[in-house]
Amino acid sequence: MSTLPLLLDVVGRYAEAHADKAGLAQTAIPGLSMVRATAPSGLVHAISQPLVCLLLQGGKQVTMGTQAFAFSAGDSLLIAADVPTVNQITRASLAQPYLSLVLELDLAVIAELVLQMKDGPAADVAAVRVGATEAEVADAALRLMQLLDRPAALPVLQAQLVREMHYWLLAGRLGAAIRRLGWPDGHAQRVARAVSVLRRDFAQPLPVERLAGVAGMSPSSFHQHFRSVTSLSPLQFQKQLRLIEARRLMLSEGLSASSAAFTVGYESVPQFTREYGRMFGLPPVRETGATRSRAAATA
């Protein structure tokens, strides 16, 4: 008997009880969360950390560059690198909400498992992949969810269940893409060290020489491998982080366009306005105005 219907029921009840206004339900297990939506969404720009998303109900489309991936109930989406994506929930309703379970991949756990499984380094594979959720992955996810109802057992058992879920992901059809993340001192791991600095200090000037030093590469080699892993140059990656955060500051915290621009590290508001419009389709003032008008209309 398939585990997915039971997993859908458990995730649905937890998400309905704990989701915030944006539909995100965090859990006591680091890196494990759920998404619930009762209507299709607009386009959401993000640079996600490596993760796997088990879609349990509804439908979603994820675009990376010129590639579009549509997935639905019973599918898993793997994002195996820090890549820019545009996401849209395409199927959701009050009667049948969109529901997904998301696990951020732990690179340290992957590295340990890769060594124990004695698999060789993976060839370059696509950073975004979709495939049917395998029974072993769904079973591990269900036991992880059921652990949330046993708070006394959480500190004792959560690490081994998270590790088991990583193992089944590595052993399954998405494993080759995940394995690249854990290969000791491989290009993906080196680039990941630089990405963590970019995520932390994106509002600061970050010369490529500093990032290359963090990755242990020459600037030219770093630039090449960074683009290979993330699909962007380091400067483009930093720019997208700045714009995504500026958009959040304006829409969620009510900052003006100029305040948001300076907060995320821009020195020129006109430049910020041009780059914002190029990425999101509307200049910041027009987009925030339209968003507030829609919110007022539905209030």
C-alpha positions as MATLAB code, in Angstrom:
seq = 'MSTLPLLLDVVGRYAEAHADKAGLAQTAIPGLSMVRATAPSGLVHAISQPLVCLLLQGGKQVTMGTQAFAFSAGDSLLIAADVPTVNQITRASLAQPYLSLVLELDLAVIAELVLQMKDGPAADVAAVRVGATEAEVADAALRLMQLLDRPAALPVLQAQLVREMHYWLLAGRLGAAIRRLGWPDGHAQRVARAVSVLRRDFAQPLPVERLAGVAGMSPSSFHQHFRSVTSLSPLQFQKQLRLIEARRLMLSEGLSASSAAFTVGYESVPQFTREYGRMFGLPPVRETGATRSRAAATA';
ca = [
       0.000    0.000    0.000;
       1.319    3.457   -0.941;
       2.504    5.680    1.896;
       1.657    8.882    0.005;
      -2.054    9.143    1.003;
      -1.138    8.829    4.699;
       1.704   11.329    4.260;
      -0.729   13.718    2.556;
      -3.114   13.447    5.515;
      -0.408   14.047    8.133;
       1.151   16.980    6.231;
      -2.278   18.479    5.509;
      -3.290   18.501    9.159;
       0.042   19.898   10.341;
       0.164   22.609    7.677;
      -3.420   23.699    8.304;
      -2.670   24.069   12.011;
       0.732   25.774   11.743;
       1.045   27.622    8.401;
       1.632   31.365    8.561;
      -0.080   33.942    6.320;
       2.288   33.078    3.480;
       1.353   29.391    3.776;
       4.691   28.278    5.239;
       4.672   25.875    8.188;
       8.035   25.499    9.921;
       8.761   22.516   12.157;
      10.985   21.737   15.132;
      13.199   19.693   12.787;
      15.775   22.044   11.204;
      15.344   22.255    7.431;
      11.920   20.550    7.377;
       8.892   22.647    6.436;
       5.573   22.508    4.609;
       3.844   24.780    2.121;
       0.060   25.128    1.922;
      -1.877   27.285   -0.564;
      -5.596   27.509   -1.299;
      -5.257   29.347   -4.625;
      -2.742   29.491   -7.487;
       0.097   31.935   -6.864;
       1.890   34.607   -8.836;
       5.497   34.242   -9.908;
       7.922   33.908   -6.991;
      11.624   34.583   -7.601;
      14.091   32.789   -5.328;
      17.608   31.479   -5.001;
      16.869   28.338   -3.049;
      19.355   26.362   -1.037;
      19.683   22.732   -2.174;
      16.427   20.989   -1.270;
      13.931   18.309   -2.155;
      10.227   19.083   -2.345;
       7.676   16.251   -2.140;
       4.493   17.488   -3.805;
       1.504   15.800   -2.209;
      -1.456   17.718   -3.654;
      -1.940   20.353   -6.337;
       0.495   21.438   -9.014;
       3.522   23.687   -9.426;
       5.857   24.939  -12.135;
       9.500   25.823  -11.566;
      11.564   27.619  -14.195;
      15.350   27.792  -14.253;
      16.695   29.871  -17.129;
      14.888   28.627  -20.236;
      13.891   25.272  -18.695;
      10.429   24.803  -17.174;
       9.571   21.883  -14.887;
       5.926   21.050  -14.160;
       5.228   18.650  -11.332;
       2.163   17.391   -9.505;
       1.015   15.088   -6.694;
       3.331   12.111   -6.344;
       6.366   13.922   -7.795;
       9.530   15.160   -6.101;
      11.405   18.273   -7.173;
      15.142   18.354   -6.521;
      17.115   21.590   -6.492;
      20.714   20.397   -6.183;
      22.518   23.748   -6.210;
      22.004   27.376   -5.233;
      20.311   28.311   -8.511;
      17.846   31.101   -9.323;
      14.342   29.827   -9.966;
      10.916   31.288  -10.688;
       8.162   29.287   -8.963;
       4.409   29.306   -9.439;
       1.718   27.209   -7.777;
      -0.543   26.304  -10.687;
      -3.187   24.145   -9.028;
      -4.708   24.839   -5.603;
      -8.172   25.416   -4.142;
      -9.976   25.607   -0.815;
     -11.299   22.093   -1.349;
      -7.913   20.709   -2.414;
      -5.077   22.941   -1.191;
      -1.609   22.772   -2.643;
       0.501   20.806   -0.143;
       4.197   20.023   -0.223;
       6.847   18.836    2.190;
      10.271   20.483    1.850;
      13.583   19.204    3.220;
      16.710   21.329    2.871;
      19.606   19.054    2.012;
      22.387   18.806    4.592;
      25.740   18.830    2.786;
      27.597   17.368    5.768;
      25.205   14.393    5.934;
      25.493   13.901    2.161;
      29.308   13.987    2.317;
      29.352   11.345    5.070;
      26.919    9.089    3.199;
      28.733    9.446   -0.128;
      31.937    8.181    1.493;
      30.150    5.275    3.181;
      28.244    4.317    0.023;
      31.553    4.305   -1.910;
      30.024    5.907   -4.997;
      32.357    7.740   -7.344;
      32.014   11.433   -8.144;
      28.944   12.186  -10.217;
      29.217   13.597  -13.688;
      27.729   17.036  -14.206;
      23.949   16.668  -14.118;
      21.096   19.150  -14.167;
      20.733   21.151  -10.952;
      16.924   20.991  -11.121;
      15.207   17.650  -11.658;
      11.713   16.184  -11.241;
      10.857   12.519  -10.697;
       8.261   10.302   -9.067;
       8.569   10.158   -5.277;
      10.021    6.804   -4.349;
       8.388    4.598   -1.717;
      11.420    4.584    0.603;
      11.635    8.398    0.544;
       7.911    8.764    1.284;
       8.156    6.231    4.127;
      11.092    8.062    5.744;
       9.250   11.387    5.338;
       6.141    9.954    7.024;
       8.110    8.721   10.029;
       9.821   12.107   10.248;
       6.421   13.836   10.291;
       5.039   11.422   12.895;
       8.020   12.255   15.102;
       6.687   15.819   15.421;
       3.889   14.425   17.606;
       6.466   12.886   19.966;
       8.485   15.872   21.240;
      10.339   13.744   23.815;
      11.640   11.527   20.997;
      12.664   14.380   18.694;
      16.169   15.040   20.082;
      16.905   11.309   20.162;
      15.601   10.199   16.761;
      15.423   13.170   14.398;
      19.070   13.057   13.272;
      18.937    9.404   12.262;
      15.621    9.823   10.428;
      16.915   12.881    8.543;
      20.021   10.865    7.683;
      17.889    7.949    6.497;
      15.857   10.212    4.221;
      19.084   11.567    2.720;
      20.258    7.985    2.181;
      17.140    6.982    0.228;
      17.377   10.162   -1.844;
      21.007    9.339   -2.673;
      20.110    5.720   -3.481;
      17.234    6.716   -5.755;
      16.851    8.147   -9.235;
      17.746   11.671   -8.091;
      20.891   10.464   -6.331;
      23.454   11.368   -9.012;
      22.601   15.067   -8.779;
      22.654   15.009   -4.967;
      25.928   13.058   -4.820;
      27.789   15.895   -6.527;
      27.030   18.069   -3.466;
      28.788   15.671   -1.121;
      31.919   14.777   -3.020;
      34.807   15.828   -0.714;
      36.360   19.113   -1.815;
      34.555   18.910   -5.162;
      33.683   21.993   -7.186;
      30.106   22.044   -5.866;
      31.283   22.057   -2.246;
      33.883   24.756   -2.913;
      31.331   26.949   -4.667;
      28.907   26.328   -1.784;
      31.429   27.873    0.633;
      31.500   31.047   -1.469;
      27.705   31.037   -1.772;
      27.367   31.023    2.021;
      29.490   34.199    2.149;
      27.392   35.786   -0.605;
      24.161   34.964    1.225;
      25.492   36.399    4.488;
      27.202   39.538    3.137;
      25.286   40.279   -0.081;
      24.785   43.930    0.884;
      28.568   44.455    1.092;
      31.072   44.830   -1.767;
      32.451   41.338   -2.418;
      35.439   41.265   -4.795;
      35.667   38.042   -6.783;
      39.196   37.565   -5.422;
      37.811   37.257   -1.883;
      35.162   34.751   -2.949;
      37.700   32.761   -4.952;
      39.916   32.614   -1.865;
      37.031   31.230    0.200;
      36.515   28.559   -2.473;
      40.230   27.799   -2.705;
      40.385   28.556   -6.423;
      42.025   31.047   -8.739;
      39.664   33.884   -9.768;
      39.334   32.590  -13.347;
      38.702   28.983  -12.260;
      36.269   30.159   -9.577;
      34.289   32.254  -12.069;
      34.002   29.290  -14.430;
      32.918   26.769  -11.792;
      30.588   29.210  -10.036;
      28.676   29.748  -13.284;
      28.674   26.010  -13.988;
      27.096   25.234  -10.602;
      24.699   28.187  -10.177;
      24.106   29.271  -13.815;
      25.093   32.844  -12.820;
      28.280   34.829  -12.417;
      29.118   35.817   -8.813;
      28.070   39.416   -9.559;
      24.726   38.316  -11.059;
      24.139   36.030   -8.080;
      24.746   38.875   -5.633;
      22.498   41.196   -7.654;
      19.613   38.717   -7.555;
      20.024   38.233   -3.798;
      19.865   42.016   -3.350;
      16.780   42.425   -5.538;
      14.892   39.530   -3.918;
      15.602   40.932   -0.446;
      14.663   44.470   -1.514;
      11.345   43.175   -2.840;
      10.679   41.423    0.478;
      11.504   44.594    2.428;
       9.079   46.663    0.354;
       6.194   44.185    0.195;
       6.454   42.689    3.686;
       7.914   45.504    5.779;
       6.679   48.581    3.922;
      10.066   50.159    3.116;
      10.212   52.717    0.334;
      12.071   51.848   -2.853;
      14.984   54.128   -1.984;
      15.290   52.789    1.583;
      15.191   49.204    0.347;
      17.781   49.963   -2.334;
      20.272   51.431    0.138;
      19.579   48.682    2.715;
      20.566   45.922    0.273;
      23.688   47.706   -0.903;
      22.742   49.804   -3.929;
      24.344   53.234   -4.191;
      22.115   54.430   -7.056;
      18.310   54.368   -6.846;
      17.887   54.754  -10.651;
      20.136   51.732  -11.194;
      18.136   49.783   -8.604;
      14.872   50.763  -10.319;
      16.138   49.642  -13.738;
      17.434   46.293  -12.481;
      14.328   45.663  -10.361;
      12.046   46.266  -13.340;
      14.175   44.004  -15.526;
      13.924   41.146  -13.023;
      10.329   41.464  -11.778;
       8.623   43.049  -14.789;
       7.532   46.276  -13.069;
       9.412   49.176  -11.455;
       9.360   48.902   -7.643;
       6.915   51.760   -6.988;
       4.383   50.421   -9.502;
       4.663   46.856   -8.226;
       4.251   47.745   -4.546;
       1.294   49.998   -5.438;
      -0.393   47.218   -7.403;
       0.210   44.717   -4.604;
      -1.300   47.019   -1.986;
      -4.317   47.715   -4.218;
      -4.967   43.989   -4.595;
      -4.616   43.490   -0.840;
      -7.077   46.310   -0.126;
      -9.554   44.882   -2.633;
      -9.555   41.481   -0.942;
      -9.578   42.810    2.640;
];
